[in-house]
Amino acid sequence: MIRVENLSKIYDRNPVLRSVSFNVDKGSVTGFIGPNGAGKTTTIKIISGLLRKTSGKVEVLGEDPWNNPRVYERMSVIFTTIYHPKEVKVEEYLRDLGKVYGKDYRDLMAEFDLTHYGRSKLSQLSSGIAQRVQLVAALIRDPLLIVADEPTANLDPSARLEFYDVVKRLNSRGVTFFISSHILSELEKVVTHVVFINQGRISYSGKINEALDVQGNLIYVLVNDVDKALKIIGGTVEGGFIKVIGNVRDIVERLDEEGVQIISIRRSSLDEVFKKFSGV
Ligand SMILES: Nc1ncnc2c1ncn2[C@@H]1O[C@H](COP(=O)(O)OP(=O)(O)OP(=O)(O)O)[C@@H](O)[C@H]1O
């Protein structure tokens, strides 16, 4: 869906993307994760055809997005806030888009519980409803791919959960997502793949399970015999749990072989992996 190879962007002699490479697989929900200023928005603008790259190769749905506006027929982009005339009413806005793309917007308005807001101006909407309008607007063109830059940044916790429920629903219907966010606890429940970026460089790109399970991640284990387990796997005790660096399967096998019973085991959260890959 998206192929980025050795992408660089220099702003006024300041390199903000340095040989960035990653892929977004068809059918995935790929999280794009990095601290402030890492280069997420710059990358998303280049992928969306809004900003020119300095060098490297970018392909979205097989085309270079800068030279080929046709990409927009099957890709939608969502930002933190709506960039549209604020005085326009919800129904007018969606109806006009429906005309452009030859799609009946009313079913989508009903599916997303927006019928009631049809006469509200875009400027009068709460952030959660405005984001729902953006999603419906994105869906009107039947996209294969939705690229979203911090889509939940302005939303309260329940609107964020609602947003990610919709992402899951649409993904199960075949829509691929590339979503940048800082709110990792929520991303963790929905993403299948992650791309970590830090200071304009990719520090990890791959399946989330592999990111959470690589050697060097923290594992927390609760066992029936702490002293024996410490001798086998090492680590330190924290809040009753043994905290150890390693790989879940490895630790389970070693404890099992020695007859130590595991009551609970959990690996690092995406938050902890993020800290590791971003060096914070
Ligand atoms: N138009 C611009 N001109 C010059 N420098 C810019 C411009 N836009 C962004 N930058 C710089 O590029 C770097 C990357 O910014 P970018 O907005 O892509 O990061 P980000 O990961 O999206 O961060 P945030 O999460 O804070 O939005 C930053 O150092 C930023 O100051």
PDBQT file of the ligand as one rigid body, heavy atoms in Angstrom, charges set to zero:
ROOT
HETATM    1  N1  LIG A 301       7.858  24.081   7.396  1.00  0.00    +0.000 N 
HETATM    2  C1  LIG A 301       8.913  23.777   8.140  1.00  0.00    +0.000 A 
HETATM    3  N2  LIG A 301      10.063  24.472   8.033  1.00  0.00    +0.000 NA
HETATM    4  C2  LIG A 301      11.161  24.152   8.764  1.00  0.00    +0.000 A 
HETATM    5  N3  LIG A 301      11.201  23.141   9.656  1.00  0.00    +0.000 NA
HETATM    6  C3  LIG A 301      10.077  22.400   9.829  1.00  0.00    +0.000 A 
HETATM    7  C4  LIG A 301       8.879  22.683   9.088  1.00  0.00    +0.000 A 
HETATM    8  N4  LIG A 301       7.928  21.781   9.455  1.00  0.00    +0.000 NA
HETATM    9  C5  LIG A 301       8.518  20.973  10.389  1.00  0.00    +0.000 A 
HETATM   10  N5  LIG A 301       9.789  21.343  10.618  1.00  0.00    +0.000 N 
HETATM   11  C6  LIG A 301      10.745  20.692  11.527  1.00  0.00    +0.000 C 
HETATM   12  O1  LIG A 301      10.856  19.346  11.141  1.00  0.00    +0.000 OA
HETATM   13  C7  LIG A 301      10.995  18.504  12.280  1.00  0.00    +0.000 C 
HETATM   14  C8  LIG A 301       9.950  17.414  12.208  1.00  0.00    +0.000 C 
HETATM   15  O2  LIG A 301       8.645  17.993  12.378  1.00  0.00    +0.000 OA
HETATM   16  P1  LIG A 301       7.311  17.149  12.249  1.00  0.00    +0.000 P 
HETATM   17  O3  LIG A 301       6.171  18.091  12.414  1.00  0.00    +0.000 OA
HETATM   18  O4  LIG A 301       7.357  16.303  11.041  1.00  0.00    +0.000 OA
HETATM   19  O5  LIG A 301       7.429  16.192  13.516  1.00  0.00    +0.000 OA
HETATM   20  P2  LIG A 301       6.321  15.318  14.253  1.00  0.00    +0.000 P 
HETATM   21  O6  LIG A 301       6.964  13.997  14.539  1.00  0.00    +0.000 OA
HETATM   22  O7  LIG A 301       5.056  15.303  13.491  1.00  0.00    +0.000 OA
HETATM   23  O8  LIG A 301       6.144  16.094  15.614  1.00  0.00    +0.000 OA
HETATM   24  P3  LIG A 301       4.835  16.483  16.450  1.00  0.00    +0.000 P 
HETATM   25  O9  LIG A 301       4.378  15.197  17.056  1.00  0.00    +0.000 OA
HETATM   26  O10 LIG A 301       5.361  17.443  17.444  1.00  0.00    +0.000 OA
HETATM   27  O11 LIG A 301       3.847  17.064  15.473  1.00  0.00    +0.000 OA
HETATM   28  C9  LIG A 301      10.867  19.396  13.500  1.00  0.00    +0.000 C 
HETATM   29  O12 LIG A 301      12.167  19.674  13.965  1.00  0.00    +0.000 OA
HETATM   30  C10 LIG A 301      10.215  20.640  12.955  1.00  0.00    +0.000 C 
HETATM   31  O13 LIG A 301      10.624  21.766  13.689  1.00  0.00    +0.000 OA
ENDROOT
TORSDOF 0
